[in-house]
Amino acid sequence: MPSGPSAAAGSTAAALRHVLNHLVTPLLMCIGMGLAYLGAFHAPEPHELRVDVVGSGPSAQVLAQTLQDKGDGALSVHTVPDRAAAVNHLKTQASYGAYLPGKHPELLVAGAASETSATVVEKIFTKVAAEHGHPLKVTDTAPTADGDPTGQGIFFLLVAVSIGSYASVAVIGGAGAVLSLRIRAALTAAASLAVSLIGAVFAGPLFGLVDHGLGGLWAMAWLYSAGILLIGVGLHTFLKRWTTLGVMVLFVMLNFTSSGGIFRPELQPGFFGALHSFWNGAGFVEGVRSHVYFGGHALGRNVLVLALWFVVGLAVMGAAGLVEARRRKVAVEAAPAGAAGGTVEAGAARGRGRHIRAEARTEVNDEQEPEGELEEELEEAVGV
């Protein structure tokens, strides 16, 4: 048995290789988070941001055309005949500001649609009113709840629900690998229910982010969380210890940045604006906004986005089940030939249950310390 300095040096070298191997994941997370967050948020500027000028006369037409020309692609300026039409556009999120010119100019916005978009529109039309020597009155046609004065509470709720969901993936996919896929699916359903209920408590009685529609918010939170958990637990069969990184790319780096919770796609680079149209975080944020503040306008589309991600999760879990069944079959067929050569093969020959446990332990970690690997995976999962 090796001893002395050579053994110590070998042990140190092995430990160092182990640490360096696991440093790859946080470094990739650093690169991914930097590219995603800075790429999405570092320099917001409007492009084709829809605004209306109220009026049907020549002066309204000239003002609209002037703003369109000066904006150089930043604004998409239209005229509407009256205030009612402007308010309807705001209520259906067809526009993000409506300017009523005159001696007492007024700007209509919908803060619940996006506080940052409303702020950008207000800055633009404050300058327009100042050019004519008039102060600007700003009217919010869709104010947020008292518990969410910045209009970004729904986004931070998204963050909380997402972290609870993808951190649960590390537990169910890692520690739960010894369990059958059916049991893992049941744990996934239970975890998503728990996470969504916690989110509903945050949104309603604890912080008052919404003042009505809490039941619908909870249902969307459950559908959103269940989709993440199903996809993550299913991916664990294929990605093993890289699952955490994969889930973070899907549900943090690309998800938070495209959700529209901080900046709507009209203020972001085109890549994130494109993701906003079908990513699950955007489905949740826009779905809650629609349900709580805009009378359910476009709610069906956002719920459909969440439902499709849930279906994808079911498909990934189904694929994982097929792969695991194939692996078990191969292991069982190989077991008789080497039954005398190792404990895992002997265990498989003595019973299917012991074989499954041995195989699952091997899948949790290709090395010999599954509990340590699971702890590292958990730390990575919650280390945002």
C-alpha positions, 0 to 999 in steps of 0.5 A: 500500500503506497505511503509517505511523500509519494502517496501524499503527492498523488492524493494532492494531485488527484484532489487538484484535478478534481477541483479544477474539473469542477471549476469549469462549471462556475466559470461557464456560469460566469461567462453565460450570465455576463453575456446574457445579462449584460447583453440584454440589459446594459444599454436599453434603447427603444426600437419600434416602440409604439406610441400614439398621438391623439387627434385627426387634424393636420397638426396631429399628423405633422407631429406624428410624422416629425416624431417618427422621423426624429426617432430614426427607428426608435418609435413607431408613431400613429395617430388615433382619433380620440382619447377613448381609442388611445386608452383602448390601445393602452389597455390591449398593449397595442401601444405604450403611450398616447400624447394629447397635444394642446395648451394642457398636454397630457400623456397617457401610459399603462404602468402595469405593462412596463414601468420602464417603457412608460418612463421612456415614453414620458421622457420623450413627450416631456421634451415635446411638451417643453418645446411648446412651453407647456408642462406635461400631465401624465396619467397612468391608465393601468397602475400597479398594485400598491404592493408593487410600486415599481411594476417589477414585483412580478419579475422578482416573483418569477426569480423566486419561483424559478430558483425554487424549481431548478434547485429542486431539480438537483435534489430530485434528479441527483439524490432521487436517481435511485428512485423509479422514474414514476416516483421522481415524477410524483416528487416533481409534481409535489415540488412544483405544487409547493413552489407555486404555493410559496410564490402565491403567498409571496404575491398575495398576503405577504407582499401584496404584489397583486390585489386580485387574481391570486388564484390565476397567478398561482395556477400559472406559477404551478404550470411554469414550475412544473415545466421547469422541473419536468425538463430538468429532472428528465435532462438529468438522465442525459446530462448528469452533473452538467444538468445544473448548467443546462437548466441555468442556461434555459431558465436563468440566462435566457429566461430572466433576460427575455421575460420582459419583467425589467425591459420589454422587447422593444427596449432590448436587442432583437435576440432577446425580443425574439425569445420573449415571444415563446420563452416560458418566463415571458409567458408567466410574466405577461400572463400574470400582467394580462390576468391581473391588469388587462382584463385577460387580454392575450391571456390564452396565448401566454397560458398556451406558452406555459402549457407547451413548455409543460408538454415539452417537459413530459416529452423529456421525462418520457425520453428519459424513461425509455433511455433508463429502461434500455440501460437496465435491459443492457445491464441485466443481459450483461450481468450473467456473463460477469456475475462472478466478477463484481458486486454490481453484476452479482447484485443484478443477478440476485434481484432487480431492485438491488441492480437498479440501486447500484446503477442509479448510484453509478449514474449520480456520479461517475466517481466514488463520492455521490453525496459530495457530488450532490452537495456540489450540484446543490451549491451550483444550483442555488449559487446565482 
